[in-house]
């Protein structure tokens, strides 16, 4: 609600230019450019660029290939690439620099608006409401009853325990044969 009010105030402030300024201007009002503060971010240092490149590589690996090992490999590859001076190195440096800038801006926004505590509070509220709905209406119990998920889970746990038992007994047999 507060964001909506700020947006409306920002839009309304655009229509409150003094009439004398518009009348005395030689250029039409639609052509004049508003004065906007230049937003510049300082360039991150080499360590931040390398860490940013590693983060980009890790995220790409996990997102594209759905494997943590590929993510780790691409993280190492882009981190190493950010130390090179060829085309791949320049690309890695650009990606790492962008990631470092995004991280810095994220920290700045979080510091200014306290985003994380507000998000945590909202998620806690949603989680509590969902738990209350589930306890009042028994949604998860009815889903479990229809799909028989708990029975399948119990069967899977029993099979895993059985497999552990057979593997343990075979290892014990091998140990006894090896020691004699």
N, C-alpha and C positions, 0 to 999 in steps of 0.2 A: 504494500500500500504506500509506504514511504517513497519507494522508488518511482511509483506512478506520479506522486505529487511533485517530486523533483523534476521529472520529465515534463510534466505540464507547465511547471514554473519556467523551465528552460525554453520551451516553445513559446510561451507567452512573452518572455523577455525579448524575443526576437521581433515582436510586433510593437515594441514600445519605444521606437526611435523618435527623437524630437522632430516635429513637422518642419521646423525652420531649417534643419540640416538637410532634409530631403529636398526642400524647395530651392535652397541656394546651391545645391550641388549641380555641376555641369553634366555629370554622368547620370543616367537613369539609376534608380535605386536597385534594380535587379543586377546591374553590372558592377557596382561597387563591391569590393572584397572586404569582408570583415577582418578585423585584426585578431589574429590568433597567435598565442604564444607558441614559440617553436619548442617542440618536445624532442630533446636529444638525450641519449643515454651514453654514458661514457663506455668506452670499449673495455671488455673484460680482459683480465691478464691471461697469460698463456696457460696457467694451471686451470683456471676456470673454463677456458676454451676446451682444453683436453677433457676435463670432467664432463662438460656439456656434450662433447662429441661422443664420449662413451655412453652417456645417457641416451642420446639419440639412437646410437647403434643398438643398445639393449632394447629400447622400446620398439624399434623397427623389427628386430629379430623376433621378439615375442609376438608382436602384432601380426606380422606377415606369415611367420612359420609356426606359431603356436607352440614353440619349444623354448625352454629356458636355456638349453645348451647353445642353440643358435643365437639367442639374444646375447649370451656371454661372449660368444665368438665375435659377433658383429660389434659389440661394445669394445672389445680389445682391438679389433681391426680399425675402427674409426678413431679410437684414442691414439693408436700408433700413427694413423694417417694424419692426425692433426699436428704431428711433429715433423712431417715431411714438407718439402717446398715444391712439389710437382702439382699437377692438376688435381689428383686425388687428395693431396694434402690441403690444397686451397678449398676444395669442396668440404672436406672434413672440418677445416677451421671455420668456414662460414656456418655450417650446421652447429658446431660447438658454440660459436659466438652467439648465434640466435638462441640456442637453448639456455646459455648463461644469462642472456638479457631477459628472457622470459622468466627464468627463475628469480632474478633480481626484482623484476617488476611484480611478480607474484608476492614476494616477501614484502615489498613496499605496500601493495594493496592490502595485504593481510594486516600489516602493522597499522595502516590508516583506518581500516574499516572493521577490524577484528572478525574476519570471515570465518576462520576455523572454529572459534568458540560458538559462533552463531550457527554454523553448519552442524556442529556436533549436537547442539541443543535441538535443532530441527530434527535431526536423525533420531535422537533419543525420544522425542515426542512421537514421531511416526512409529518407531519400534514399540513403544509402550501402547499406543493406540492399536496397533496390529495384534499385539499379545492380548490385549483386552477383548478385542473382537473375536479372536480365536478361542479364548476361554469362555466367552459368553455364548458363542454360537457353535462351538465344536467343529470348526472348519477342517482343521488338520486331522481330527479323529475320523470325520466322515470320508475324507480323501484316503486316509490310510485304510479304512474299512473297505472301500471300493477297490482300491488298487492293491491291497494286501502287501504294502511296502515293508512293514515291520516283520512279517513272516519271511519275506525274501531276504531281508537283512539278517535275520537270525540264521537262516539256512546258509548264507554266505559265510557268516562268522563261524558256524559249526564246521563247514568244509575247510576253512582256513586253519582252524584248530586241529582238525584231523590231518591235514597236510603237514602242519608243523610237527605233529606227533610222529608221523611216519618218517619225516626227514631227520628228526632228532634220533629216532631209534636206529636208522641206517647209519648215521654219523657215529653213534655209540658202538654199533657193530664194527664199523671200520676201525675205530680207535682200538677196540679190544683185539681185533685181528692184527693190527699193526704193532701193538705192544707185545704180542705173544710170538 
